Amino acid sequence: MIGVMERSALVIEDDADIRSLIEFTLSSQGFTVTGAEDGPSGVELARTLDPDLITLDLGLPGFDGVEACRRMRAFTDAYVVMISARSDEIDRLIGLETGADDYLVKPFSPRELKARVTALFRRPRTRATTQPPAAPPPTPGPPTPESVQSAASSVAPADETEVLRHGALTVDVDARQVWIDEEERDLTKIEFDLLVELVRRPSRVWSREALLRTVWGNDWASDTHLVEVHVGNLRRKLGEQGGRRLIRTVRGVGYRMETVG
Ligand code: CA
């Protein structure tokens, strides 16, 4: 946990006891911590302090955590951990795609918060980075069928573009572009990496743990909720085709691509 760079955190929480607990926990992780008691002052502090991490209570005076996150996302790439007292609220929030990076349910232990924060900072940050250097396709829209291989034989020679298709979905792996029919979808790095793994082997059923290891790396086996958060976001961005999601939940196991054709 010894980092070269100094890290700063903003704790937006109206309950003074919980705020102190979070501040103390993050301080012990080496963060310089500032607190805010309501939505408006929290957003202002996020703007002036430009913190690396923001914990955001859902129920706040002024405006709530969802609105605060929406406003802050206009100017910050900070990691945002949204905190709610209700687990059913968390499920709804994940559905809303609030822009948060992770979610915590109260009551949580300092240890749990620490683990989540450590995990976030180990994850490669994607929002702030520039676009991948790959050249855009010469024409708008997905690659033409002639240039496309089927997902079943997707091992591309080194110099060729790897393009995967699955129903209405087209994925240009090297250009990191995704289309549904002719419409391009804007995915985060993690969402894109998840999608590529799923589409490369469309009949495979992936456990959450296996996706974690493959997309996030080996240290992630206990953070399966991350997979749920990002698969949820991915599904919403891809939408439904013929009334069905492209990524199917396999109850008790994990995920696989919906069958097409
Ligand atoms: Ca509150």
Boltz pocket constraint, residues with backbone or C-beta under 6 A from the ligand:
constraints:
  - pocket:
      binder: B
      contacts: [[A, 13], [A, 14], [A, 15], [A, 57], [A, 58], [A, 59], [A, 60]]
      max_distance: 6.0
